[in-house]
Amino acid sequence: MANEKFATELLEVLDNFERALDADTAPAGGDGFGDGMRLVFKQLQGILERNNVAEVRTDGAFDPKFHNAVMTEAAEGVESGKITRVLQKGYT
C-alpha cells in the first residue's frame, strides 16, 4: 500500500505514452521521436515490473473481479461475455 500512490501516478504516464505511441504517424527513419517514446515506455514498464505491478489480462471472458465494464456492444462472431475492446487497461 505504501507504493500505491506512486504506482498510480506512473500508470497514468504509462497510459499516455502508449496513446502517443499508437498515434505516432512519423515515417520510418524520421527524427527518432517514436524510438525515444518507445524507450521511455519500456523504462516505465520495467519500473512497474520490478515493483510487482502487472497488467490485468483481457483476453477471454469478462471477469467482474478484475474488469470494469463501461459499455456493452454486439459484435459479429463474438459470443456474449467476451471482452471486445479495452478503453483503459487495469493493473494489479
N, CA, C and O atoms as a CHARMM CRD file, in Angstrom:
* protein
*
  368
    1    1 MET  N      0.82100  -1.20200   0.00000 PROA 1      0.00000
    2    1 MET  CA     0.00000   0.00000   0.00000 PROA 1      0.00000
    3    1 MET  C      0.86500   1.26600   0.00000 PROA 1      0.00000
    4    1 MET  O      0.42400   2.32400  -0.44800 PROA 1      0.00000
    5    2 ALA  N      2.10100   1.14900   0.50700 PROA 2      0.00000
    6    2 ALA  CA     2.96600   2.32300   0.57500 PROA 2      0.00000
    7    2 ALA  C      3.28700   2.86900  -0.81500 PROA 2      0.00000
    8    2 ALA  O      3.49800   4.07200  -0.97200 PROA 2      0.00000
    9    3 ASN  N      3.32600   2.01300  -1.80700 PROA 3      0.00000
   10    3 ASN  CA     3.67500   2.42900  -3.16900 PROA 3      0.00000
   11    3 ASN  C      2.46200   2.68200  -4.05300 PROA 3      0.00000
   12    3 ASN  O      2.62200   2.98500  -5.23600 PROA 3      0.00000
   13    4 GLU  N      1.26500   2.56700  -3.51500 PROA 4      0.00000
   14    4 GLU  CA     0.06700   2.66700  -4.33300 PROA 4      0.00000
   15    4 GLU  C     -0.02800   4.00700  -5.06400 PROA 4      0.00000
   16    4 GLU  O     -0.28400   4.03300  -6.26800 PROA 4      0.00000
   17    5 LYS  N      0.17200   5.10700  -4.36100 PROA 5      0.00000
   18    5 LYS  CA     0.08600   6.42700  -4.99400 PROA 5      0.00000
   19    5 LYS  C      1.15900   6.57500  -6.07500 PROA 5      0.00000
   20    5 LYS  O      0.88700   7.08000  -7.16400 PROA 5      0.00000
   21    6 PHE  N      2.36400   6.13500  -5.76900 PROA 6      0.00000
   22    6 PHE  CA     3.47000   6.20200  -6.73000 PROA 6      0.00000
   23    6 PHE  C      3.13500   5.40000  -7.98600 PROA 6      0.00000
   24    6 PHE  O      3.30500   5.88500  -9.10500 PROA 6      0.00000
   25    7 ALA  N      2.66400   4.18600  -7.79500 PROA 7      0.00000
   26    7 ALA  CA     2.33200   3.32400  -8.93400 PROA 7      0.00000
   27    7 ALA  C      1.18500   3.91500  -9.74500 PROA 7      0.00000
   28    7 ALA  O      1.21000   3.86700 -10.97500 PROA 7      0.00000
   29    8 THR  N      0.18400   4.46800  -9.07600 PROA 8      0.00000
   30    8 THR  CA    -0.95800   5.05100  -9.77600 PROA 8      0.00000
   31    8 THR  C     -0.50900   6.21300 -10.65900 PROA 8      0.00000
   32    8 THR  O     -0.97100   6.34900 -11.79200 PROA 8      0.00000
   33    9 GLU  N      0.37900   7.04100 -10.14800 PROA 9      0.00000
   34    9 GLU  CA     0.88700   8.15500 -10.94400 PROA 9      0.00000
   35    9 GLU  C      1.68400   7.65800 -12.15100 PROA 9      0.00000
   36    9 GLU  O      1.55900   8.20200 -13.24800 PROA 9      0.00000
   37   10 LEU  N      2.49800   6.63100 -11.94800 PROA 10     0.00000
   38   10 LEU  CA     3.25800   6.06800 -13.06400 PROA 10     0.00000
   39   10 LEU  C      2.33900   5.45500 -14.10900 PROA 10     0.00000
   40   10 LEU  O      2.61400   5.54600 -15.30600 PROA 10     0.00000
   41   11 LEU  N      1.25800   4.83600 -13.67100 PROA 11     0.00000
   42   11 LEU  CA     0.33400   4.20100 -14.61300 PROA 11     0.00000
   43   11 LEU  C     -0.30900   5.23200 -15.52600 PROA 11     0.00000
   44   11 LEU  O     -0.53400   4.96500 -16.70700 PROA 11     0.00000
   45   12 GLU  N     -0.60200   6.39500 -14.99100 PROA 12     0.00000
   46   12 GLU  CA    -1.17100   7.45600 -15.82200 PROA 12     0.00000
   47   12 GLU  C     -0.18500   7.86000 -16.91300 PROA 12     0.00000
   48   12 GLU  O     -0.57600   8.05400 -18.06500 PROA 12     0.00000
   49   13 VAL  N      1.09500   7.98800 -16.55400 PROA 13     0.00000
   50   13 VAL  CA     2.12900   8.32700 -17.53300 PROA 13     0.00000
   51   13 VAL  C      2.25900   7.21000 -18.56000 PROA 13     0.00000
   52   13 VAL  O      2.35500   7.47100 -19.75900 PROA 13     0.00000
   53   14 LEU  N      2.26300   5.97200 -18.09000 PROA 14     0.00000
   54   14 LEU  CA     2.37700   4.82400 -18.97200 PROA 14     0.00000
   55   14 LEU  C      1.23800   4.80500 -19.99000 PROA 14     0.00000
   56   14 LEU  O      1.47300   4.57100 -21.17500 PROA 14     0.00000
   57   15 ASP  N      0.01300   5.04800 -19.54100 PROA 15     0.00000
   58   15 ASP  CA    -1.13500   5.08100 -20.45500 PROA 15     0.00000
   59   15 ASP  C     -0.97300   6.17400 -21.49700 PROA 15     0.00000
   60   15 ASP  O     -1.26000   5.95200 -22.67300 PROA 15     0.00000
   61   16 ASN  N     -0.51600   7.35900 -21.08100 PROA 16     0.00000
   62   16 ASN  CA    -0.33600   8.46100 -22.02600 PROA 16     0.00000
   63   16 ASN  C      0.76300   8.17300 -23.02900 PROA 16     0.00000
   64   16 ASN  O      0.63000   8.50400 -24.20700 PROA 16     0.00000
   65   17 PHE  N      1.85000   7.56000 -22.57600 PROA 17     0.00000
   66   17 PHE  CA     2.90400   7.17700 -23.51000 PROA 17     0.00000
   67   17 PHE  C      2.37300   6.19000 -24.53600 PROA 17     0.00000
   68   17 PHE  O      2.67900   6.30300 -25.72400 PROA 17     0.00000
   69   18 GLU  N      1.59200   5.23900 -24.09500 PROA 18     0.00000
   70   18 GLU  CA     1.06800   4.23700 -25.02800 PROA 18     0.00000
   71   18 GLU  C      0.13700   4.88700 -26.04900 PROA 18     0.00000
   72   18 GLU  O      0.17200   4.53900 -27.22900 PROA 18     0.00000
   73   19 ARG  N     -0.69200   5.82600 -25.60400 PROA 19     0.00000
   74   19 ARG  CA    -1.57400   6.52700 -26.54000 PROA 19     0.00000
   75   19 ARG  C     -0.75500   7.30500 -27.57300 PROA 19     0.00000
   76   19 ARG  O     -1.08500   7.31800 -28.75900 PROA 19     0.00000
   77   20 ALA  N      0.31500   7.95400 -27.10700 PROA 20     0.00000
   78   20 ALA  CA     1.17300   8.71300 -28.01900 PROA 20     0.00000
   79   20 ALA  C      1.84200   7.79100 -29.02900 PROA 20     0.00000
   80   20 ALA  O      1.94900   8.12500 -30.20900 PROA 20     0.00000
   81   21 LEU  N      2.29300   6.62900 -28.56300 PROA 21     0.00000
   82   21 LEU  CA     2.91600   5.66900 -29.47900 PROA 21     0.00000
   83   21 LEU  C      1.91400   5.18000 -30.51000 PROA 21     0.00000
   84   21 LEU  O      2.26100   5.01400 -31.67900 PROA 21     0.00000
   85   22 ASP  N      0.67700   4.94800 -30.09200 PROA 22     0.00000
   86   22 ASP  CA    -0.35000   4.49800 -31.03100 PROA 22     0.00000
   87   22 ASP  C     -0.65800   5.56400 -32.07500 PROA 22     0.00000
   88   22 ASP  O     -1.04900   5.24100 -33.19600 PROA 22     0.00000
   89   23 ALA  N     -0.48300   6.84100 -31.71000 PROA 23     0.00000
   90   23 ALA  CA    -0.79600   7.94200 -32.61600 PROA 23     0.00000
   91   23 ALA  C      0.39800   8.35400 -33.46100 PROA 23     0.00000
   92   23 ALA  O      0.25900   9.19200 -34.35200 PROA 23     0.00000
   93   24 ASP  N      1.56500   7.78300 -33.20000 PROA 24     0.00000
   94   24 ASP  CA     2.78100   8.15200 -33.93300 PROA 24     0.00000
   95   24 ASP  C      2.63500   7.76900 -35.39800 PROA 24     0.00000
   96   24 ASP  O      2.52100   6.58900 -35.72900 PROA 24     0.00000
   97   25 THR  N      2.63900   8.75600 -36.26500 PROA 25     0.00000
   98   25 THR  CA     2.47700   8.50100 -37.69400 PROA 25     0.00000
   99   25 THR  C      3.70400   8.92900 -38.48300 PROA 25     0.00000
  100   25 THR  O      3.66000   8.99800 -39.71100 PROA 25     0.00000
  101   26 ALA  N      4.81000   9.22000 -37.78000 PROA 26     0.00000
  102   26 ALA  CA     6.03200   9.63900 -38.47400 PROA 26     0.00000
  103   26 ALA  C      6.54100   8.50000 -39.34300 PROA 26     0.00000
  104   26 ALA  O      6.47100   7.33600 -38.94600 PROA 26     0.00000
  105   27 PRO  N      7.05000   8.82500 -40.52200 PROA 27     0.00000
  106   27 PRO  CA     7.57900   7.77000 -41.39600 PROA 27     0.00000
  107   27 PRO  C      8.82400   7.14200 -40.78500 PROA 27     0.00000
  108   27 PRO  O      9.50700   7.75600 -39.96600 PROA 27     0.00000
  109   28 ALA  N      9.10400   5.92800 -41.18700 PROA 28     0.00000
  110   28 ALA  CA    10.30300   5.23500 -40.69800 PROA 28     0.00000
  111   28 ALA  C     11.53000   6.05800 -41.05700 PROA 28     0.00000
  112   28 ALA  O     11.60400   6.65000 -42.13400 PROA 28     0.00000
  113   29 GLY  N     12.49000   6.08600 -40.14000 PROA 29     0.00000
  114   29 GLY  CA    13.69600   6.87300 -40.36600 PROA 29     0.00000
  115   29 GLY  C     13.48700   8.34900 -40.10900 PROA 29     0.00000
  116   29 GLY  O     14.26700   9.17500 -40.58200 PROA 29     0.00000
  117   30 GLY  N     12.43800   8.69700 -39.35900 PROA 30     0.00000
  118   30 GLY  CA    12.14000  10.09000 -39.03500 PROA 30     0.00000
  119   30 GLY  C     13.12400  10.64300 -38.02100 PROA 30     0.00000
  120   30 GLY  O     14.29800  10.27300 -38.01500 PROA 30     0.00000
  121   31 ASP  N     12.64000  11.53000 -37.16500 PROA 31     0.00000
  122   31 ASP  CA    13.52200  12.22600 -36.22700 PROA 31     0.00000
  123   31 ASP  C     13.82100  11.42200 -34.96200 PROA 31     0.00000
  124   31 ASP  O     14.48100  11.93800 -34.06000 PROA 31     0.00000
  125   32 GLY  N     13.36900  10.21400 -34.87100 PROA 32     0.00000
  126   32 GLY  CA    13.64700   9.38600 -33.70300 PROA 32     0.00000
  127   32 GLY  C     12.67900   9.59500 -32.55900 PROA 32     0.00000
  128   32 GLY  O     12.84200   8.98300 -31.50400 PROA 32     0.00000
  129   33 PHE  N     11.68200  10.43700 -32.73300 PROA 33     0.00000
  130   33 PHE  CA    10.71000  10.69400 -31.67300 PROA 33     0.00000
  131   33 PHE  C     10.03000   9.40700 -31.23300 PROA 33     0.00000
  132   33 PHE  O      9.92900   9.13400 -30.03700 PROA 33     0.00000
  133   34 GLY  N      9.57000   8.62300 -32.18200 PROA 34     0.00000
  134   34 GLY  CA     8.89700   7.36600 -31.86000 PROA 34     0.00000
  135   34 GLY  C      9.81100   6.40200 -31.12500 PROA 34     0.00000
  136   34 GLY  O      9.39000   5.73700 -30.17900 PROA 34     0.00000
  137   35 ASP  N     11.08300   6.32400 -31.56600 PROA 35     0.00000
  138   35 ASP  CA    12.04500   5.44700 -30.89600 PROA 35     0.00000
  139   35 ASP  C     12.27700   5.89300 -29.45500 PROA 35     0.00000
  140   35 ASP  O     12.35400   5.06500 -28.54700 PROA 35     0.00000
  141   36 GLY  N     12.38600   7.19600 -29.25100 PROA 36     0.00000
  142   36 GLY  CA    12.57500   7.72700 -27.89400 PROA 36     0.00000
  143   36 GLY  C     11.38400   7.43200 -27.00900 PROA 36     0.00000
  144   36 GLY  O     11.54000   7.06500 -25.84400 PROA 36     0.00000
  145   37 MET  N     10.20900   7.59100 -27.55700 PROA 37     0.00000
  146   37 MET  CA     8.98900   7.30800 -26.79300 PROA 37     0.00000
  147   37 MET  C      8.94600   5.82600 -26.40600 PROA 37     0.00000
  148   37 MET  O      8.56700   5.49100 -25.28300 PROA 37     0.00000
  149   38 ARG  N      9.32800   4.95000 -27.31800 PROA 38     0.00000
  150   38 ARG  CA     9.33800   3.51800 -27.02600 PROA 38     0.00000
  151   38 ARG  C     10.30900   3.18600 -25.89600 PROA 38     0.00000
  152   38 ARG  O     10.01300   2.35800 -25.03400 PROA 38     0.00000
  153   39 LEU  N     11.48000   3.84400 -25.90800 PROA 39     0.00000
  154   39 LEU  CA    12.46300   3.61100 -24.84800 PROA 39     0.00000
  155   39 LEU  C     11.93300   4.04300 -23.47900 PROA 39     0.00000
  156   39 LEU  O     12.10500   3.32900 -22.49200 PROA 39     0.00000
  157   40 VAL  N     11.29200   5.20800 -23.42200 PROA 40     0.00000
  158   40 VAL  CA    10.73500   5.68400 -22.16000 PROA 40     0.00000
  159   40 VAL  C      9.60200   4.76800 -21.70200 PROA 40     0.00000
  160   40 VAL  O      9.48400   4.45700 -20.51600 PROA 40     0.00000
  161   41 PHE  N      8.78000   4.34400 -22.64300 PROA 41     0.00000
  162   41 PHE  CA     7.67900   3.42800 -22.32300 PROA 41     0.00000
  163   41 PHE  C      8.22700   2.13700 -21.72600 PROA 41     0.00000
  164   41 PHE  O      7.71800   1.64600 -20.71700 PROA 41     0.00000
  165   42 LYS  N      9.26300   1.59000 -22.35000 PROA 42     0.00000
  166   42 LYS  CA     9.88300   0.36200 -21.86500 PROA 42     0.00000
  167   42 LYS  C     10.49500   0.56100 -20.47400 PROA 42     0.00000
  168   42 LYS  O     10.42100  -0.33100 -19.62900 PROA 42     0.00000
  169   43 GLN  N     11.09100   1.71600 -20.24000 PROA 43     0.00000
  170   43 GLN  CA    11.67100   2.02000 -18.93000 PROA 43     0.00000
  171   43 GLN  C     10.58800   2.07000 -17.85200 PROA 43     0.00000
  172   43 GLN  O     10.76600   1.52100 -16.76500 PROA 43     0.00000
  173   44 LEU  N      9.47800   2.72000 -18.15200 PROA 44     0.00000
  174   44 LEU  CA     8.37400   2.77200 -17.19000 PROA 44     0.00000
  175   44 LEU  C      7.81800   1.38000 -16.90900 PROA 44     0.00000
  176   44 LEU  O      7.50800   1.05100 -15.76400 PROA 44     0.00000
  177   45 GLN  N      7.69500   0.57000 -17.94400 PROA 45     0.00000
  178   45 GLN  CA     7.22700  -0.79800 -17.74700 PROA 45     0.00000
  179   45 GLN  C      8.16900  -1.56400 -16.82200 PROA 45     0.00000
  180   45 GLN  O      7.71600  -2.32300 -15.96500 PROA 45     0.00000
  181   46 GLY  N      9.47100  -1.37000 -16.99100 PROA 46     0.00000
  182   46 GLY  CA    10.45600  -2.03200 -16.14300 PROA 46     0.00000
  183   46 GLY  C     10.32400  -1.63600 -14.69100 PROA 46     0.00000
  184   46 GLY  O     10.42500  -2.48700 -13.80700 PROA 46     0.00000
  185   47 ILE  N     10.10000  -0.35300 -14.42600 PROA 47     0.00000
  186   47 ILE  CA     9.90600   0.12800 -13.05300 PROA 47     0.00000
  187   47 ILE  C      8.71000  -0.56800 -12.42200 PROA 47     0.00000
  188   47 ILE  O      8.77900  -1.03100 -11.28300 PROA 47     0.00000
  189   48 LEU  N      7.62400  -0.63800 -13.16200 PROA 48     0.00000
  190   48 LEU  CA     6.41200  -1.26000 -12.63700 PROA 48     0.00000
  191   48 LEU  C      6.61300  -2.74800 -12.40300 PROA 48     0.00000
  192   48 LEU  O      6.16900  -3.27900 -11.38500 PROA 48     0.00000
  193   49 GLU  N      7.27100  -3.42600 -13.32600 PROA 49     0.00000
  194   49 GLU  CA     7.51800  -4.86600 -13.16800 PROA 49     0.00000
  195   49 GLU  C      8.36200  -5.14400 -11.92900 PROA 49     0.00000
  196   49 GLU  O      8.08700  -6.08300 -11.18200 PROA 49     0.00000
  197   50 ARG  N      9.38900  -4.32500 -11.71500 PROA 50     0.00000
  198   50 ARG  CA    10.24700  -4.51500 -10.53300 PROA 50     0.00000
  199   50 ARG  C      9.49200  -4.28400  -9.22700 PROA 50     0.00000
  200   50 ARG  O      9.89500  -4.76900  -8.17000 PROA 50     0.00000
  201   51 ASN  N      8.40200  -3.54400  -9.31200 PROA 51     0.00000
  202   51 ASN  CA     7.58500  -3.27000  -8.13000 PROA 51     0.00000
  203   51 ASN  C      6.32400  -4.12200  -8.10300 PROA 51     0.00000
  204   51 ASN  O      5.36200  -3.80300  -7.40600 PROA 51     0.00000
  205   52 ASN  N      6.34000  -5.21400  -8.87400 PROA 52     0.00000
  206   52 ASN  CA     5.24900  -6.19500  -8.89900 PROA 52     0.00000
  207   52 ASN  C      3.89700  -5.61400  -9.31900 PROA 52     0.00000
  208   52 ASN  O      2.85200  -6.02100  -8.81100 PROA 52     0.00000
  209   53 VAL  N      3.92900  -4.66300 -10.24700 PROA 53     0.00000
  210   53 VAL  CA     2.70000  -4.11800 -10.81900 PROA 53     0.00000
  211   53 VAL  C      2.54500  -4.77000 -12.18300 PROA 53     0.00000
  212   53 VAL  O      3.41300  -4.63300 -13.04500 PROA 53     0.00000
  213   54 ALA  N      1.43600  -5.48000 -12.37900 PROA 54     0.00000
  214   54 ALA  CA     1.23000  -6.22300 -13.61900 PROA 54     0.00000
  215   54 ALA  C     -0.08800  -5.82900 -14.27300 PROA 54     0.00000
  216   54 ALA  O     -1.06800  -5.52300 -13.59400 PROA 54     0.00000
  217   55 GLU  N     -0.09500  -5.84200 -15.59200 PROA 55     0.00000
  218   55 GLU  CA    -1.30500  -5.54300 -16.35100 PROA 55     0.00000
  219   55 GLU  C     -2.31100  -6.67400 -16.18400 PROA 55     0.00000
  220   55 GLU  O     -1.93700  -7.84700 -16.19600 PROA 55     0.00000
  221   56 VAL  N     -3.58600  -6.32800 -16.02800 PROA 56     0.00000
  222   56 VAL  CA    -4.64900  -7.32900 -15.94400 PROA 56     0.00000
  223   56 VAL  C     -4.90900  -7.84300 -17.35700 PROA 56     0.00000
  224   56 VAL  O     -5.12800  -7.06500 -18.28600 PROA 56     0.00000
  225   57 ARG  N     -4.88100  -9.14200 -17.49900 PROA 57     0.00000
  226   57 ARG  CA    -5.12100  -9.75700 -18.81600 PROA 57     0.00000
  227   57 ARG  C     -6.56900  -9.52800 -19.24200 PROA 57     0.00000
  228   57 ARG  O     -7.48700  -9.59800 -18.42600 PROA 57     0.00000
  229   58 THR  N     -6.75400  -9.25800 -20.51600 PROA 58     0.00000
  230   58 THR  CA    -8.10100  -9.01800 -21.02900 PROA 58     0.00000
  231   58 THR  C     -8.46800  -9.95900 -22.16400 PROA 58     0.00000
  232   58 THR  O     -9.46400  -9.74700 -22.85500 PROA 58     0.00000
  233   59 ASP  N     -7.66200 -11.00200 -22.35900 PROA 59     0.00000
  234   59 ASP  CA    -8.02800 -11.96900 -23.39000 PROA 59     0.00000
  235   59 ASP  C     -8.95700 -13.00200 -22.75900 PROA 59     0.00000
  236   59 ASP  O     -8.64400 -13.59400 -21.72600 PROA 59     0.00000
  237   60 GLY  N    -10.07100 -13.19700 -23.38100 PROA 60     0.00000
  238   60 GLY  CA   -11.01600 -14.16600 -22.83900 PROA 60     0.00000
  239   60 GLY  C    -12.26700 -13.51100 -22.29200 PROA 60     0.00000
  240   60 GLY  O    -12.67100 -12.43000 -22.72000 PROA 60     0.00000
  241   61 ALA  N    -12.86700 -14.19500 -21.33500 PROA 61     0.00000
  242   61 ALA  CA   -14.15800 -13.77700 -20.80300 PROA 61     0.00000
  243   61 ALA  C    -14.02700 -12.63500 -19.80900 PROA 61     0.00000
  244   61 ALA  O    -13.00700 -12.49100 -19.13600 PROA 61     0.00000
  245   62 PHE  N    -15.06700 -11.83300 -19.73000 PROA 62     0.00000
  246   62 PHE  CA   -15.15600 -10.74900 -18.76300 PROA 62     0.00000
  247   62 PHE  C    -15.23500 -11.34600 -17.36300 PROA 62     0.00000
  248   62 PHE  O    -16.04000 -12.24500 -17.11800 PROA 62     0.00000
  249   63 ASP  N    -14.41100 -10.85900 -16.44800 PROA 63     0.00000
  250   63 ASP  CA   -14.40200 -11.31500 -15.05900 PROA 63     0.00000
  251   63 ASP  C    -14.59500 -10.09900 -14.15900 PROA 63     0.00000
  252   63 ASP  O    -13.69000  -9.27200 -14.04800 PROA 63     0.00000
  253   64 PRO  N    -15.76400  -9.97200 -13.51100 PROA 64     0.00000
  254   64 PRO  CA   -16.03700  -8.78400 -12.69800 PROA 64     0.00000
  255   64 PRO  C    -15.08900  -8.60700 -11.51000 PROA 64     0.00000
  256   64 PRO  O    -15.06100  -7.53700 -10.90300 PROA 64     0.00000
  257   65 LYS  N    -14.31200  -9.63900 -11.17100 PROA 65     0.00000
  258   65 LYS  CA   -13.32600  -9.48600 -10.09600 PROA 65     0.00000
  259   65 LYS  C    -12.13300  -8.65200 -10.55700 PROA 65     0.00000
  260   65 LYS  O    -11.43300  -8.06000  -9.73500 PROA 65     0.00000
  261   66 PHE  N    -11.90000  -8.60700 -11.86800 PROA 66     0.00000
  262   66 PHE  CA   -10.74500  -7.89900 -12.40000 PROA 66     0.00000
  263   66 PHE  C    -11.08500  -6.80300 -13.40400 PROA 66     0.00000
  264   66 PHE  O    -10.28100  -5.89500 -13.61700 PROA 66     0.00000
  265   67 HSD  N    -12.25100  -6.87100 -14.01900 PROA 67     0.00000
  266   67 HSD  CA   -12.60500  -5.95300 -15.09600 PROA 67     0.00000
  267   67 HSD  C    -13.78200  -5.06400 -14.69700 PROA 67     0.00000
  268   67 HSD  O    -14.64100  -5.46600 -13.91200 PROA 67     0.00000
  269   68 ASN  N    -13.80700  -3.85800 -15.24700 PROA 68     0.00000
  270   68 ASN  CA   -14.93000  -2.93600 -15.09200 PROA 68     0.00000
  271   68 ASN  C    -15.52100  -2.70700 -16.47300 PROA 68     0.00000
  272   68 ASN  O    -14.81800  -2.29100 -17.39300 PROA 68     0.00000
  273   69 ALA  N    -16.81000  -2.97800 -16.61800 PROA 69     0.00000
  274   69 ALA  CA   -17.47200  -2.74700 -17.89700 PROA 69     0.00000
  275   69 ALA  C    -18.02200  -1.33100 -17.91600 PROA 69     0.00000
  276   69 ALA  O    -18.70100  -0.91300 -16.97800 PROA 69     0.00000
  277   70 VAL  N    -17.73200  -0.58800 -18.98000 PROA 70     0.00000
  278   70 VAL  CA   -18.28000   0.75000 -19.11400 PROA 70     0.00000
  279   70 VAL  C    -19.32100   0.81000 -20.23300 PROA 70     0.00000
  280   70 VAL  O    -20.04500   1.79600 -20.37600 PROA 70     0.00000
  281   71 MET  N    -19.37900  -0.25900 -21.01600 PROA 71     0.00000
  282   71 MET  CA   -20.38200  -0.34100 -22.07500 PROA 71     0.00000
  283   71 MET  C    -20.45200  -1.77600 -22.58700 PROA 71     0.00000
  284   71 MET  O    -19.55000  -2.58000 -22.35500 PROA 71     0.00000
  285   72 THR  N    -21.52300  -2.07300 -23.27500 PROA 72     0.00000
  286   72 THR  CA   -21.64600  -3.36200 -23.94500 PROA 72     0.00000
  287   72 THR  C    -21.90500  -3.08100 -25.42200 PROA 72     0.00000
  288   72 THR  O    -22.40400  -2.02000 -25.79700 PROA 72     0.00000
  289   73 GLU  N    -21.55500  -4.05300 -26.23900 PROA 73     0.00000
  290   73 GLU  CA   -21.80000  -3.91800 -27.66500 PROA 73     0.00000
  291   73 GLU  C    -21.95700  -5.30600 -28.27100 PROA 73     0.00000
  292   73 GLU  O    -21.37900  -6.28300 -27.79500 PROA 73     0.00000
  293   74 ALA  N    -22.73800  -5.36500 -29.31500 PROA 74     0.00000
  294   74 ALA  CA   -22.87200  -6.61200 -30.05200 PROA 74     0.00000
  295   74 ALA  C    -21.79800  -6.61800 -31.13200 PROA 74     0.00000
  296   74 ALA  O    -21.66300  -5.66100 -31.89400 PROA 74     0.00000
  297   75 ALA  N    -21.04700  -7.69300 -31.18800 PROA 75     0.00000
  298   75 ALA  CA   -20.00300  -7.80600 -32.20400 PROA 75     0.00000
  299   75 ALA  C    -20.18600  -9.12700 -32.93400 PROA 75     0.00000
  300   75 ALA  O    -20.30100 -10.18500 -32.31600 PROA 75     0.00000
  301   76 GLU  N    -20.21100  -9.04900 -34.24400 PROA 76     0.00000
  302   76 GLU  CA   -20.41600 -10.23700 -35.05800 PROA 76     0.00000
  303   76 GLU  C    -19.27400 -11.22700 -34.82700 PROA 76     0.00000
  304   76 GLU  O    -18.10000 -10.86300 -34.89000 PROA 76     0.00000
  305   77 GLY  N    -19.63500 -12.47000 -34.56100 PROA 77     0.00000
  306   77 GLY  CA   -18.65100 -13.51600 -34.36300 PROA 77     0.00000
  307   77 GLY  C    -18.07200 -13.58600 -32.96100 PROA 77     0.00000
  308   77 GLY  O    -17.17100 -14.38400 -32.70200 PROA 77     0.00000
  309   78 VAL  N    -18.58200 -12.75100 -32.04400 PROA 78     0.00000
  310   78 VAL  CA   -18.08600 -12.75600 -30.66400 PROA 78     0.00000
  311   78 VAL  C    -19.24300 -13.11600 -29.74800 PROA 78     0.00000
  312   78 VAL  O    -20.30000 -12.48500 -29.77600 PROA 78     0.00000
  313   79 GLU  N    -19.02200 -14.15300 -28.92800 PROA 79     0.00000
  314   79 GLU  CA   -20.09200 -14.58000 -28.03200 PROA 79     0.00000
  315   79 GLU  C    -20.23800 -13.61900 -26.85500 PROA 79     0.00000
  316   79 GLU  O    -19.31400 -12.87600 -26.52400 PROA 79     0.00000
  317   80 SER  N    -21.39900 -13.64600 -26.23600 PROA 80     0.00000
  318   80 SER  CA   -21.70100 -12.79500 -25.09400 PROA 80     0.00000
  319   80 SER  C    -20.73000 -13.07500 -23.94200 PROA 80     0.00000
  320   80 SER  O    -20.33900 -14.22100 -23.71600 PROA 80     0.00000
  321   81 GLY  N    -20.35000 -12.03300 -23.22600 PROA 81     0.00000
  322   81 GLY  CA   -19.47700 -12.19100 -22.07800 PROA 81     0.00000
  323   81 GLY  C    -17.99400 -12.09700 -22.40800 PROA 81     0.00000
  324   81 GLY  O    -17.15800 -12.25200 -21.51800 PROA 81     0.00000
  325   82 LYS  N    -17.65200 -11.84800 -23.66300 PROA 82     0.00000
  326   82 LYS  CA   -16.25200 -11.71400 -24.08100 PROA 82     0.00000
  327   82 LYS  C    -15.88600 -10.23100 -24.17500 PROA 82     0.00000
  328   82 LYS  O    -16.72800  -9.39300 -24.49600 PROA 82     0.00000
  329   83 ILE  N    -14.65100  -9.92700 -23.89700 PROA 83     0.00000
  330   83 ILE  CA   -14.15600  -8.55200 -23.99500 PROA 83     0.00000
  331   83 ILE  C    -13.85000  -8.27300 -25.45600 PROA 83     0.00000
  332   83 ILE  O    -13.10600  -9.01700 -26.09400 PROA 83     0.00000
  333   84 THR  N    -14.42900  -7.19400 -25.98900 PROA 84     0.00000
  334   84 THR  CA   -14.21200  -6.84800 -27.39000 PROA 84     0.00000
  335   84 THR  C    -13.27000  -5.66200 -27.56100 PROA 84     0.00000
  336   84 THR  O    -12.63900  -5.50700 -28.60700 PROA 84     0.00000
  337   85 ARG  N    -13.17600  -4.81800 -26.52000 PROA 85     0.00000
  338   85 ARG  CA   -12.33900  -3.62400 -26.63000 PROA 85     0.00000
  339   85 ARG  C    -11.92200  -3.17600 -25.23400 PROA 85     0.00000
  340   85 ARG  O    -12.71100  -3.25600 -24.29300 PROA 85     0.00000
  341   86 VAL  N    -10.69800  -2.71000 -25.09800 PROA 86     0.00000
  342   86 VAL  CA   -10.19500  -2.18900 -23.82800 PROA 86     0.00000
  343   86 VAL  C    -10.08400  -0.67400 -23.96400 PROA 86     0.00000
  344   86 VAL  O     -9.35200  -0.17400 -24.81800 PROA 86     0.00000
  345   87 LEU  N    -10.81200   0.05400 -23.11900 PROA 87     0.00000
  346   87 LEU  CA   -10.76200   1.50800 -23.15500 PROA 87     0.00000
  347   87 LEU  C     -9.65600   2.04400 -22.26000 PROA 87     0.00000
  348   87 LEU  O     -9.02700   3.04900 -22.58800 PROA 87     0.00000
  349   88 GLN  N     -9.41400   1.38700 -21.13600 PROA 88     0.00000
  350   88 GLN  CA    -8.31200   1.73600 -20.24900 PROA 88     0.00000
  351   88 GLN  C     -7.84700   0.45800 -19.57100 PROA 88     0.00000
  352   88 GLN  O     -8.65500  -0.29700 -19.03100 PROA 88     0.00000
  353   89 LYS  N     -6.55200   0.22100 -19.60000 PROA 89     0.00000
  354   89 LYS  CA    -6.00300  -1.00100 -19.01500 PROA 89     0.00000
  355   89 LYS  C     -6.11800  -0.96300 -17.50300 PROA 89     0.00000
  356   89 LYS  O     -6.15200   0.10200 -16.88600 PROA 89     0.00000
  357   90 GLY  N     -6.17900  -2.14600 -16.92500 PROA 90     0.00000
  358   90 GLY  CA    -6.17000  -2.28300 -15.48300 PROA 90     0.00000
  359   90 GLY  C     -4.88600  -2.96200 -15.02300 PROA 90     0.00000
  360   90 GLY  O     -4.25700  -3.69300 -15.78800 PROA 90     0.00000
  361   91 TYR  N     -4.50300  -2.72400 -13.78900 PROA 91     0.00000
  362   91 TYR  CA    -3.25800  -3.27500 -13.25500 PROA 91     0.00000
  363   91 TYR  C     -3.47900  -3.80200 -11.84300 PROA 91     0.00000
  364   91 TYR  O     -4.35400  -3.32400 -11.12200 PROA 91     0.00000
  365   92 THR  N     -2.67600  -4.79600 -11.45300 PROA 92     0.00000
  366   92 THR  CA    -2.70900  -5.31800 -10.08800 PROA 92     0.00000
  367   92 THR  C     -1.38000  -5.02300  -9.42700 PROA 92     0.00000
  368   92 THR  O     -1.17800  -5.37400  -8.26400 PROA 92     0.00000
